[in-house]
Amino acid sequence: MTSTISTAQRKDAPSGVLATLRETPVQVRYLLGGVLVNQMGAFVQTFLVLYLTARQLSVGQAGFALTAYSVGAVLGTILGGELTQRFGPRATIVGAMSTSAVILALVPTLSGPGRFGLLLAAIALAGLATQSYRPAAAVLLSDLIPDEHRVMGFSMMRIAMNGGAALSPLIAAGLILVDWDLLFYLDAATALGYALLALTLLPKVSAPQEEEPADEPAERRGAYAVLFRDGRYLAFLASVLLGSVIYVQYTVALPLKITEEGHPAALYSGVLTASSVILILCELKITSYVKGWKPYVAGAGGTALMGLGVAGYGLPFGSSVTIVACTVLFVFGVMTSGPTMFAHPATYPAAVKARYIAAHQATFGLGMALGPTLGVFAWSTLGNGIWALCGVFGVIAALCARVGMRGNLAS
């Protein structure tokens, strides 16, 4: 009876964007506000190569440093999940952001001649610390927001991150005119601000207690043993990996295509601007409809739509209108699948949730790190054929999402 009543109450509850925003707990608003502020100051990954070359380091050294940051970022999500599992989300956010602030503030000092080894270590640690907060923020969001608004909550977190990422280059452009070092000092300041906000305004949620079956063999009790035995979740991670590799081609292979075919550079700028505006303005509204779908329908359908949009870049009549239309289709696919797929790991039991979230975010980060190299290689080898390959990968990713999001074996 209780289950029936609660289900009926959820169905009768308002589900629009404004209703969800009104029902969002104030602690969630603080959490998302911190994410927004921190993302507005996240300059390192975007401007690292330009900064280091401006400091007279070679392009090769700058690329090596960016790789070190990316590796640290992928490992940081795994570390963040483990810290959240052991110490709780608020402590992890405070620790990760405080550590990040200290390391980022040291980077300008280490960028001088003869200190490349120390600089490389600092940048790798910055990636590790900066990304460690993300699993904790996702766990805290899932704990604070009502289950019926979970997908909308993760959509709001994505918008906070995308909004901050859209504003960040504008802020950076002004700082660079004064002093390149200000990029790192402001990045450190926003990280420290987020740490203070988390310490004073976010609730202290206890770390989950792990429960191991008494008859479980000792050798099968590793930290990620449950995850690695969860075939459906591994299929979900395969979808995330393929999807992120496809996603990044919109910023890697697409500009190469636009240049190769003689389109003006302004076309790519217009595509980026239009997609950012659509994402920020439309994702919550799209999510208010999609959240009522079966998770595997939203995940598989949106992933297939994203792949179809990217595959459309390979059409023989590649006019500017076609490129813009395919980008709009691609963005609607991202908005359809993204919030549901980001919320999916948070549906798992508390005893494993932090690690499932960390595995998802690490896989997404891995795809984003590998995607540029794979995209450039595929473009140089296949040319326009890369888009057909992305379409095939999109179908495979959609099938993996359909299999991986149909149930929750860890329950």
C-alpha positions as CSV (number, residue, x, y, z in Angstrom):
1,M,0.0,0.0,0.0
2,T,2.8,2.4,0.9
3,S,4.5,1.8,-2.4
4,T,1.3,2.4,-4.3
5,I,0.6,5.7,-2.5
6,S,4.1,7.0,-3.0
7,T,4.0,6.1,-6.6
8,A,0.7,7.9,-7.0
9,Q,2.0,10.9,-5.2
10,R,5.0,11.0,-7.5
11,K,2.8,10.9,-10.6
12,D,0.5,13.7,-9.3
13,A,3.5,15.9,-8.3
14,P,4.2,18.9,-10.5
15,S,6.9,18.0,-13.0
16,G,7.6,21.2,-14.9
17,V,10.9,23.2,-14.8
18,L,9.6,25.9,-12.5
19,A,7.9,23.4,-10.1
20,T,11.1,21.4,-9.9
21,L,13.2,24.6,-9.2
22,R,10.8,25.6,-6.4
23,E,11.0,22.1,-4.8
24,T,14.8,22.0,-5.0
25,P,16.3,22.0,-1.5
26,V,18.3,25.0,-0.6
27,Q,21.4,22.8,0.0
28,V,21.2,21.7,-3.6
29,R,21.2,25.3,-4.7
30,Y,24.3,26.0,-2.7
31,L,25.9,22.9,-4.2
32,L,25.1,23.9,-7.8
33,G,26.1,27.5,-7.1
34,G,29.5,26.2,-6.0
35,V,29.8,24.1,-9.1
36,L,29.0,27.2,-11.3
37,V,31.5,29.4,-9.6
38,N,34.2,26.8,-9.6
39,Q,33.6,26.1,-13.3
40,M,33.7,29.8,-14.2
41,G,37.3,29.8,-12.9
42,A,38.4,26.5,-14.5
43,F,41.0,27.9,-16.9
44,V,43.8,25.3,-16.7
45,Q,42.8,22.6,-19.2
46,T,41.5,25.1,-21.8
47,F,44.4,27.6,-21.6
48,L,47.3,25.5,-20.4
49,V,49.0,25.0,-23.8
50,L,48.7,28.8,-24.6
51,Y,50.0,29.7,-21.1
52,L,53.0,27.5,-21.2
53,T,54.0,28.5,-24.8
54,A,53.7,32.1,-23.7
55,R,56.1,31.2,-20.9
56,Q,58.6,30.1,-23.5
57,L,58.1,26.3,-23.2
58,S,58.0,24.3,-26.4
59,V,54.8,23.1,-27.9
60,G,55.9,19.5,-27.2
61,Q,56.4,20.3,-23.5
62,A,53.0,22.1,-23.4
63,G,51.3,19.0,-25.0
64,F,53.0,16.7,-22.5
65,A,51.8,18.9,-19.6
66,L,48.2,18.8,-21.0
67,T,48.5,15.0,-21.2
68,A,49.7,14.9,-17.5
69,Y,46.7,17.0,-16.5
70,S,44.3,14.7,-18.4
71,V,45.7,11.6,-16.8
72,G,45.5,13.2,-13.4
73,A,41.9,14.2,-14.1
74,V,40.8,10.6,-15.0
75,L,42.5,9.2,-11.9
76,G,41.1,12.0,-9.8
77,T,37.5,10.9,-10.4
78,I,38.4,7.4,-9.2
79,L,40.2,8.8,-6.2
80,G,37.2,11.1,-5.5
81,G,34.8,8.1,-5.5
82,E,37.0,6.3,-3.0
83,L,37.3,9.3,-0.7
84,T,33.6,9.9,-0.9
85,Q,33.0,6.3,0.0
86,R,35.3,6.5,3.0
87,F,34.9,10.1,4.3
88,G,31.6,11.4,2.9
89,P,30.9,13.9,0.1
90,R,31.3,17.2,2.0
91,A,34.7,16.3,3.4
92,T,35.8,15.2,-0.1
93,I,34.7,18.4,-1.7
94,V,36.4,20.5,0.9
95,G,39.7,18.5,0.8
96,A,39.8,18.3,-3.0
97,M,39.1,22.0,-3.6
98,S,41.5,23.2,-0.9
99,T,44.3,21.0,-2.3
100,S,43.5,22.2,-5.8
101,A,43.7,25.8,-4.7
102,V,47.2,25.4,-3.2
103,I,48.6,23.5,-6.2
104,L,47.1,25.9,-8.8
105,A,48.5,28.9,-6.9
106,L,52.0,27.4,-7.2
107,V,51.9,26.8,-11.0
108,P,53.1,30.3,-12.0
109,T,56.1,29.9,-9.7
110,L,57.0,26.5,-11.2
111,S,56.6,27.7,-14.8
112,G,60.1,29.2,-14.9
113,P,63.1,27.8,-16.6
114,G,64.6,24.6,-15.3
115,R,61.6,23.5,-13.3
116,F,59.7,21.5,-15.9
117,G,59.7,18.3,-13.8
118,L,58.2,20.0,-10.8
119,L,55.7,21.8,-13.1
120,L,54.6,18.6,-14.7
121,A,54.1,17.0,-11.3
122,A,52.1,20.0,-10.1
123,I,49.9,20.0,-13.2
124,A,49.2,16.3,-12.8
125,L,48.3,16.8,-9.2
126,A,46.1,19.7,-10.1
127,G,44.1,17.5,-12.5
128,L,43.9,14.8,-9.8
129,A,42.7,17.2,-7.1
130,T,40.4,19.4,-9.3
131,Q,38.4,16.4,-10.6
132,S,38.2,14.6,-7.2
133,Y,35.3,16.7,-6.1
134,R,33.0,15.6,-9.0
135,P,31.9,12.1,-7.6
136,A,31.3,13.7,-4.2
137,A,29.1,16.5,-5.7
138,A,27.1,13.9,-7.7
139,V,26.7,11.7,-4.6
140,L,25.6,14.6,-2.5
141,L,23.1,15.8,-5.1
142,S,21.6,12.4,-5.3
143,D,21.3,12.2,-1.5
144,L,19.7,15.7,-1.2
145,I,17.2,15.8,-4.1
146,P,14.0,13.8,-4.1
147,D,14.1,10.7,-6.3
148,E,11.4,11.9,-8.6
149,H,13.6,15.0,-9.4
150,R,16.9,13.1,-9.7
151,V,17.2,13.4,-13.5
152,M,16.2,17.1,-13.4
153,G,18.8,17.6,-10.6
154,F,21.6,16.2,-12.7
155,S,20.4,18.3,-15.6
156,M,20.7,21.4,-13.4
157,M,24.3,20.3,-12.5
158,R,25.1,19.9,-16.2
159,I,23.8,23.4,-16.9
160,A,25.8,24.8,-14.0
161,M,28.9,23.2,-15.5
162,N,28.1,24.3,-19.1
163,G,27.2,27.8,-18.0
164,G,30.4,28.2,-16.1
165,A,32.4,26.7,-19.0
166,A,30.7,29.2,-21.4
167,L,31.6,32.2,-19.2
168,S,35.1,31.0,-18.4
169,P,36.8,32.0,-21.7
170,L,35.3,35.5,-21.6
171,I,36.7,36.0,-18.1
172,A,40.1,34.5,-19.2
173,A,40.2,36.9,-22.2
174,G,40.2,39.9,-19.8
175,L,42.7,38.4,-17.4
176,I,45.2,37.6,-20.1
177,L,45.3,41.2,-21.1
178,V,46.6,42.0,-17.6
179,D,48.8,39.0,-16.7
180,W,48.7,35.3,-17.8
181,D,49.4,34.3,-14.2
182,L,46.0,35.7,-13.1
183,L,44.4,32.6,-14.8
184,F,45.9,30.3,-12.1
185,Y,45.4,32.7,-9.2
186,L,41.7,33.2,-10.0
187,D,41.3,29.5,-10.6
188,A,42.8,28.9,-7.2
189,A,40.5,31.5,-5.6
190,T,37.3,30.0,-7.1
191,A,38.4,26.5,-5.9
192,L,39.1,27.9,-2.4
193,G,35.7,29.7,-2.5
194,Y,34.0,26.5,-3.3
195,A,35.8,24.7,-0.4
196,L,34.6,27.4,2.0
197,L,31.1,27.3,0.7
198,A,31.0,23.5,1.1
199,L,32.4,23.7,4.6
200,T,29.9,26.3,5.8
201,L,26.7,25.7,3.8
202,L,26.6,22.0,2.6
203,P,25.3,19.4,5.0
204,K,27.5,16.7,6.5
205,V,26.4,13.4,5.1
206,S,27.9,10.3,6.6
207,A,30.0,8.0,4.5
208,P,28.0,5.0,3.5
209,Q,28.4,1.7,5.3
210,E,29.6,-1.1,3.1
211,E,27.8,-4.4,3.5
212,E,29.5,-7.6,2.3
213,P,27.6,-10.9,2.2
214,A,29.0,-13.3,4.9
215,D,29.4,-16.1,2.4
216,E,31.3,-13.9,-0.1
217,P,34.8,-15.4,-0.8
218,A,37.6,-13.2,0.5
219,E,39.2,-12.8,-2.9
220,R,36.1,-11.4,-4.4
221,R,35.7,-8.5,-1.9
222,G,37.8,-5.9,-3.7
223,A,36.6,-2.3,-3.7
224,Y,35.2,-2.5,-7.2
225,A,34.4,-6.3,-7.2
226,V,30.6,-5.7,-7.4
227,L,31.0,-3.2,-10.3
228,F,33.3,-5.5,-12.3
229,R,30.8,-8.4,-11.9
230,D,27.9,-6.1,-13.0
231,G,27.6,-6.9,-16.7
232,R,24.9,-4.4,-17.3
233,Y,26.9,-1.6,-15.8
234,L,29.9,-2.5,-17.9
235,A,27.7,-2.3,-20.9
236,F,26.6,1.2,-19.7
237,L,30.2,2.2,-19.3
238,A,31.0,1.0,-22.8
239,S,28.2,3.2,-24.1
240,V,29.6,6.2,-22.1
241,L,33.1,5.6,-23.5
242,L,32.0,5.3,-27.2
243,G,29.6,8.2,-26.7
244,S,32.2,10.6,-25.3
245,V,34.6,9.7,-28.2
246,I,31.9,10.6,-30.6
247,Y,31.0,13.7,-28.7
248,V,34.5,15.2,-28.8
249,Q,34.6,14.9,-32.6
250,Y,32.3,17.9,-32.7
251,T,35.3,20.0,-31.4
252,V,38.1,18.0,-33.1
253,A,37.2,16.6,-36.5
254,L,34.4,19.1,-37.3
255,P,36.7,22.1,-37.5
256,L,39.1,20.1,-39.6
257,K,36.3,19.4,-42.0
258,I,35.1,23.0,-42.1
259,T,38.7,24.2,-42.9
260,E,39.3,21.4,-45.5
261,E,36.1,22.2,-47.4
262,G,36.8,26.0,-47.5
263,H,34.0,27.1,-45.2
264,P,34.8,30.4,-43.2
265,A,36.1,30.0,-39.7
266,A,33.0,32.0,-38.6
267,L,30.9,29.0,-39.4
268,Y,32.6,26.9,-36.6
269,S,32.3,29.8,-34.2
270,G,28.6,30.1,-35.0
271,V,28.1,26.3,-34.5
272,L,29.8,26.4,-31.1
273,T,27.8,29.5,-30.0
274,A,24.5,28.1,-31.2
275,S,25.0,24.7,-29.6
276,S,26.0,26.3,-26.2
277,V,22.9,28.5,-26.3
278,I,20.6,25.6,-27.1
279,L,22.1,23.5,-24.3
280,I,21.9,26.1,-21.7
281,L,18.4,27.4,-22.6
282,C,16.7,24.1,-23.6
283,E,18.1,21.2,-21.6
284,L,16.0,21.7,-18.5
285,K,12.8,21.9,-20.6
286,I,13.8,18.8,-22.6
287,T,14.6,16.9,-19.4
288,S,11.2,17.8,-17.9
289,Y,9.7,15.6,-20.6
290,V,12.4,13.0,-20.9
291,K,12.6,12.2,-17.1
292,G,9.3,10.3,-17.4
293,W,10.7,7.9,-19.9
294,K,12.3,4.6,-19.1
295,P,16.0,5.3,-18.5
296,Y,17.2,2.9,-21.3
297,V,14.8,4.6,-23.7
298,A,16.3,8.1,-23.0
299,G,19.8,6.8,-22.9
300,A,19.6,4.7,-26.1
301,G,17.4,7.1,-28.0
302,G,19.5,10.2,-27.2
303,T,22.8,8.4,-28.0
304,A,21.4,7.2,-31.3
305,L,20.2,10.7,-32.2
306,M,23.7,12.1,-31.2
307,G,25.4,9.5,-33.5
308,L,22.9,10.3,-36.3
309,G,23.7,14.0,-36.1
310,V,27.5,13.4,-36.2
311,A,27.1,10.9,-39.1
312,G,25.2,13.6,-41.0
313,Y,28.4,15.7,-41.2
314,G,29.5,13.2,-43.8
315,L,26.7,13.9,-46.3
316,P,28.0,14.7,-49.7
317,F,26.2,18.0,-49.9
318,G,28.0,19.4,-46.9
319,S,26.7,23.0,-47.0
320,S,26.7,25.4,-44.1
321,V,23.0,24.7,-43.6
322,T,23.6,21.0,-43.4
323,I,26.4,21.4,-40.8
324,V,24.2,23.6,-38.7
325,A,21.2,21.3,-39.0
326,C,23.3,18.2,-38.1
327,T,24.7,20.1,-35.1
328,V,21.2,20.9,-33.8
329,L,20.2,17.2,-34.2
330,F,23.5,16.2,-32.3
331,V,22.8,18.7,-29.5
332,F,19.2,17.4,-29.1
333,G,20.6,13.9,-28.8
334,V,23.0,15.1,-26.1
335,M,20.1,16.8,-24.2
336,T,17.9,13.7,-24.5
337,S,20.5,11.2,-23.2
338,G,22.9,13.3,-21.0
339,P,20.9,14.0,-17.8
340,T,19.5,10.5,-17.6
341,M,22.9,8.8,-18.2
342,F,24.6,11.1,-15.7
343,A,21.8,10.3,-13.1
344,H,21.9,6.6,-13.7
345,P,24.9,5.7,-11.5
346,A,23.2,7.6,-8.6
347,T,20.3,5.0,-8.7
348,Y,22.6,2.3,-7.2
349,P,22.7,1.4,-3.5
350,A,24.6,3.7,-1.1
351,A,27.2,1.1,-0.3
352,V,28.5,1.2,-3.9
353,K,27.0,4.4,-5.3
354,A,30.2,6.6,-5.0
355,R,32.3,4.0,-6.8
356,Y,29.7,3.6,-9.6
357,I,29.6,7.3,-10.1
358,A,33.4,7.6,-10.1
359,A,33.6,4.8,-12.6
360,H,31.1,6.6,-14.9
361,Q,32.9,9.9,-14.6
362,A,36.4,8.3,-15.1
363,T,35.1,6.5,-18.3
364,F,33.6,9.7,-19.6
365,G,36.9,11.5,-18.9
366,L,38.9,8.8,-20.6
367,G,36.8,9.0,-23.7
368,M,37.2,12.8,-23.8
369,A,41.0,12.4,-23.4
370,L,41.3,9.7,-26.1
371,G,38.8,11.2,-28.5
372,P,41.0,14.0,-29.9
373,T,43.9,11.7,-30.8
374,L,41.6,9.1,-32.3
375,G,39.7,11.8,-34.2
376,V,42.8,13.4,-35.7
377,F,44.1,9.9,-36.7
378,A,40.7,8.9,-38.2
379,W,40.4,12.2,-40.1
380,S,43.9,11.9,-41.6
381,T,43.3,8.3,-42.5
382,L,39.6,8.3,-43.6
383,G,38.8,11.9,-44.3
384,N,35.0,12.3,-44.5
385,G,34.7,8.6,-43.7
386,I,35.1,9.4,-40.1
387,W,31.5,10.5,-39.9
388,A,30.2,7.1,-41.1
389,L,32.4,5.4,-38.5
390,C,31.0,7.7,-35.8
391,G,27.5,6.7,-36.9
392,V,28.4,3.0,-36.5
393,F,29.8,3.7,-33.1
394,G,26.7,5.6,-32.2
395,V,24.5,2.6,-33.0
396,I,26.8,0.3,-30.9
397,A,26.7,2.9,-28.0
398,A,22.9,3.1,-28.2
399,L,22.6,-0.7,-28.0
400,C,25.0,-0.8,-25.0
401,A,22.9,1.9,-23.3
402,R,19.7,-0.1,-23.9
403,V,21.3,-3.2,-22.3
404,G,23.1,-1.4,-19.6
405,M,20.3,0.8,-18.3
406,R,17.5,-1.8,-18.2
407,G,18.0,-2.7,-14.6
408,N,20.1,-2.4,-11.5
409,L,21.9,-5.6,-10.7
410,A,23.8,-4.2,-7.7
411,S,20.5,-3.8,-5.8
